Structure formats: C-alpha cells, structure tokens
C-alpha cells in the first residue's frame, strides 16, 4: 500500500490529466504496465504505454478481466466502459514517472541508489541482507531498474519504511536524469563501468558521466577510482565520498591489500583508517568478490565497525533473482523460486507460471511471507484473491501463518507447519502432469523441495536466459514500423534451446507466427498448449492428416506438393491456410517465374485453400558485397508477388527478411519479418552482435584432476602429449553431448575460474580433458564451455563453422534449464 491514500481524482490533479471518472474516490494502490499482472484489479491503475505494442490495444481485455482504471494518451470512448475511470495525458510513460516522483517526495526516508554496468542487483540484495537487522527496507523487485521498472519500484514506498535501496540501469544518453528525480538517492553506489549496454554510448567515458548523474545530490558516494578514471575526486558528485581499490597505485579509503581463496570462500585484508582490517566473503568467483568488497565499503562508509562488517559479510547467502524452469518428476515442470517470498515477486512468479501451457494443472508451493508491512489477515486475503485471479488449481501452504488462514483459499489446498513436515509426507502427495511453482522465504529452505521434485540433472547443463531472449525479440521489434508482424523461427528444437519453453515465452509476448521445420515439431507445440499460427516449412504428405488435425499451416514450394495437399483435403474443408514460397535466387525450394501460371491456375478457383502469406528467402542479407544480388532478389520477389496477388484476387502477407535482413534492409520489412538466430544473440549483420544479449550458457563440471609426469600422454591414440608434464582435468562433456571431435588437441578452450584452458588429447564420447597446469582446480569445479565472454561465435571460428551448428549440435541429453526474472 502507498504511503498516503491516492484517490484517482487526486492522481488526475497531480498529473494535470483530463479525467473521465465514474468513481473518483477509487483508491489506487498498484500501478500496472502489463494488464495481465494485477494483484488487486479494482485498485490498479493500468498505464497504456506505447512501446513495441500499443497498450491501448489491451484496454478491452483488461476491462473484461476486472481492471477499471486506465491512464491513456489516445481518446477512448468511455461509454464502452461504463464503470471505468480514464485519465488522459500526452505521454503515458512520463505520467508514470511523474507520479512516482510525486510519491517519492512524500517520504523523507534514506535511499541508496545503485548504478553501474554489472552487479547492481546482487549488491542491492546483499545490502538488504546486511542492513535488514537495522532498517525496514523497501527495494527494487528483481532487477526493476529501467525507465518503467524504477517508478514501479519507488511506488512501493510506504510509511513503515525507513530505508530504500533502488537500482538504476540506462542504455542510452539522456535516461538517467529522469531516474535520478524518481529515486532521489541520499547515498550513491557506483558498482563498475564495463562493456554492458555499451551500444547506446560513444565510449565508456560518456557512459560514466551519464551514470554519475544519478548521484548529483547525494550526501555520500561509494566508488572505486578504477572506474572513475579521468575524473578528479573533487569533481565527483557527493558531499562526502568513500573509495575502495584493489590496486596499490590507486589510494583509497578501503585499500585492499590481500585476497586469498580458501575452500570456496575468499579471505580479504585491507587498510582502513591506517589500520589493517579483514573480512571473509563466502564466495569464490571474481564478480562476487568485487561485489562483496563494494558491500564492505558501504558498511564502513555508513559507520559500521570493521568487526561488525566482517561478522555480517561472512553470513551473506547466494542470491538467485531468476526463476528456473526445470523438468520435474512424473512429467511435471518445476519453476524453482525457492529463495525469496514477497507479494511483488509472487505476482511476477505467478505471471511466469501462467505463461506455461504444457500442462493443464498449475500448482503453487508457498511459504509464509514476512516483512510485508501488512497484518497477516490482510496479507493472506490479498494472496488468496491473487491466486483466484490467476486461476491457480492447487495450493500447498507451508508455515504456521499461511496455515492459520487456510479458510481464505477457495481452491484445492493443503497446509503444513514446516518444510520438514511437507517432506516427510511427500511420498503420499501426488504430483503428475502439472506445472509446480516452488516459492519460499529463504529461512524455509525450499531448495530441498525443488531437488526432490526435479529430475536429476546431468552435470552438463545448457542454461537459457529467457529475459535475454525477450530482450533480443524487443531489439528487432524496435526496428519495425507499427503493424509489421513477427514470425519467430523455432525449428530444430528452437536452435537447440528448447521446445514449448521457448514457444510459451514467444506466445506470451505476442509474436504473430511460429515456424517449424517438420510437422512433428508443430504437433509437440500444439500438445503443449501453443495456440499461435504455426508454419511448417517441410510438409510431408505422410503428415498431412496430422497437420489438418492440429491446424498446422504448410509451406507450399512446388506444384507437386500443392497438388498432393489439395488432393488430400476433405471436400468439406474451406480456406485452409497455406504459405507460398517463391524462389528468387536461393535455389533450394520455391516456385520460379516460369511456374507461376500453373500455380495461379491451381489456386485461382480453389475455395479449399487460403494463401496466408507469400514469401521468399534472401541469400546474403548480412553481406554488403552481395547487396546487388539482394536487390535483384527483392525486385524479383516484388514481380512474382504482384503476379500472384493479381492472379488470385487478394494480397497475402508479404515477408522476405530473415534476422540479418531486419537491420540492414529496413525498406524490405513489408508486412512481416522472420527472426531466427537473432533471438539467441547472433546476427551476421551486426558488428560483434552489438545490441543483442547472450541467451545460452553451456556449463559442465570437473570429474577428476590428475598430475602427469614429463612425456606422459592423454587420451585415445596418445594424441595429447605433455613433454614437460603437468595437470589435466577431465570434464563431463564429449562429442555425444555436441562438443565435437574437432575441438580436440588444443583447438577448443573452456573457462575454469575465469581462465581459458585448452583441450588436450582427443574428445571422447562422454568427456574430454583440459590442460590446467598451473591452476588450482578441484573435482566438482564449474567449467564454462561457452558464455557471454567465451561465446559461441568464438567456438564456431575455432572449428570453421557457424553459430547455428554449435547451438543445434547440443544433444538432448544435455539438460536445459530456463531462467526468467
């Protein structure tokens, strides 16, 4: 609930909005930018933003689902919504931001503002852990740090809070001024300045100056001179400053002098106020060490003693801000969110649960929720209403508080006093063919439940970042004119990344079409609840019956396949959707110019078929040296399309561009574009894939470490020779997993503890060996096959292939885990 009451008439006054109010006294407690995610529909205000999709298009469906309060910029016929409230402004996003600014000004609480290239969310969550004993804290949910996420975060402030921790992220010049006004931090933390989101800035100096605008009025700034190079301390914002450094050449208030890894942790010594102090960070990776040092510096800057800071830092626990979608027991899907429980993140998790269509039943395992600022009666009544609104099928409540309010939940429900009680009774609890969301406060240890409900995962895992994929989809959508449709290519198991897991995301975010290679791929999607139109690119006559049954739309590329399909169709079928492929130079599939008269003759008088689209495949849209040929293809396509449209008497959807064509050929977007490998972060038309995010990370683990003597060999045929001896690590990935034999004998490299190490010897079927001489490596250590730094493009170059092949080669026995924030 907001700190003060906000009747919608008062909000109209704050924003100077033109109001059409059927109920001016309605109290607004929640702000929405997605009409599908209200916690309390009647008290929610929906902002109809104009982004890749126009929010005004969803007003009717939002009204049908109970929303009654709308912020719009277009004129809306209020008579069509008799009991609704409408506020009209010039700019809906600006109105959202201005409302959050006004709300922030009603509170005098201390606020920590965090920005930087990386680490913002982890540092925010760790500071929450470190400072929670002393403050009632409001913080950004998940990684809500954008132009939309920041105002939604700040709106959470209420009278019970005495500290806010908010993160701010920007992607281009001119964005931070607005976020600075909304957050109005009193304490600033600059994490670092790196290459993340670099595409919106000329260089790192410009990016640094933009980020520092968040701190223009802070009382205290925590920073490292490593990341403010070129700016004098006196010129940095902040009435007071506290610096930290790991470099002896850069003096700082907290001067790190020694870092030593100890059994998965890091012992750190530093000089502070001319004395040596120490702390223990319970993490081993480089990023966590730096994030921990920033938290250490912040505690000291806030006046905590070195002894108290050390005690608190040693108790830090890992932060998982991502929902993990994993295959579960008894044909279930499990969404693991077992480390946090609050009302805001519950709404986000339920939204992700509702994206899943692969099972008919949806179950929530939920613990007690703490520190909500509400009475238990109000809190669990609100949760019960939320679960009813989300059409949940079953609730399993764990904890004394949620159990005490069991009568509020009007659905299939069972309750347990503790996690151990639930686990003890698990053999008698039936789970099958359902999607299970596991969401619990950290103290309940729900990770034990997740492990029991999920299939054992092979130590070699392909992690898919669904937020990154969505970001890439939005990147391409931002290039399109309004009204241009998007077809997403999900053939070949979504380029090796998954099936319904990817399609659910794309369907939820309203792509217009999906495309698969073969009918069985489309059938699997239909069985998993995917209702989007699906084009089948290689329709086989043996699959016609199934395509008809599952409403799959064939690509027709020859007179023979067209005649075969027409002969198959039952007489009663009319207007069955098909897609015509025109060959303009690819010379793989499609109708050529001399075949057009026969094609038109077959289609002209057929009432059984409706041509949904007519398209072509361009050969080299990413390569400037072939631009002349691309222009010839586009001209040929235009001619063939017009001949077809005139012949059949209507104009099907036009599409010609694949991923790389979207950015290089904006004049050829036509009615629809096809985005494929770009969704996964690769585009041959973009230098270093600039603007795209890495979607897939392939990880494995060390099975064994061996010390070899000089002259000993490694692997089959003794191809791995170690003339000087050394150390090798055997890891759990081989050519049966998709890491081909081409990577053997030093061609391939993997990351261990941030260091690239080469393969040695031949790649085996289920494992391979790495030369880790000189490194501290132990059994069970994580090994990165590829990620955002050691990327798929690098691997492709190592063996002379393309990223498509690397992705699609990853075998099905490699478990996929899907992450969503």
Secondary structure, 3 states (H helix, E strand, C coil): CCCCCCEHHHHHHHHCCEEEECCCCCECCEEECCCCCCCCHHHEEEECCECCCEHHHHHHHHHHCCCCEEEECCCCCHHHCCCCEEEECCCHHHHHHHHHHHHHHCCCCEEEEEECCCCHHHHHHHHHHHHCCCCCEEECCCCCCCCCHHHHHHCCCCCCCCEEEEECCCCCCCCHHHHHHHHCCCEEEECCCCCCCHHHCCCHHHHHHHHHHHHCCCCEEEECHHHCCCCCHHHCCCCEEEEEECCCCCCCCEEEEEEEEECCEEEEEEEECCEEEEEEECCCCHHHHHHHHHHHHHHHHCCCCHHHHHHHHCCCCCCCCCEEEEEEHHHCEEEEECCCCCHHHHHHHHHHHHHCCCCCEEEEEEECCCCCCCCHHHHHHHHHHHHHHCCCCEEEEECHHHHHCHHHCCCEEEEECCHHHHHHHHHHCCCCCEEEEEECCHHHCCHHHHHHHECCCCCCEEEEEHHHHHHHHHHHHCCCCCCCEEEEECHHHHHCCCCHHHHHHHHHCCCCEEEECCHHHHHHHHHCCCCCEEEECCCCHHHHHHHHHCCCEEEECCHHHHHHHHHHCCCCCCCEEEEEEECCCCCCCCECHHHHHHHHHHHHCCCCEEEEEEEECCCCCCCHHHHHHHHHHHHHHHHHHHHHHHHHCCCCEEECCCHHHHHHCHHHCCCEEEECHHHHCCCCCCHHHCCCCCCEEEEEEEEEEEEECCCEEECHHHCEEECCCEEEEEECCCHHHCCCHHHCCCCCEEEECCEEEEECCCCCCCCEEEECCCCCCCCCCEEEEECCCCCHHHHHHHCCCCHHHHHHHCCCCCEEEEEEC
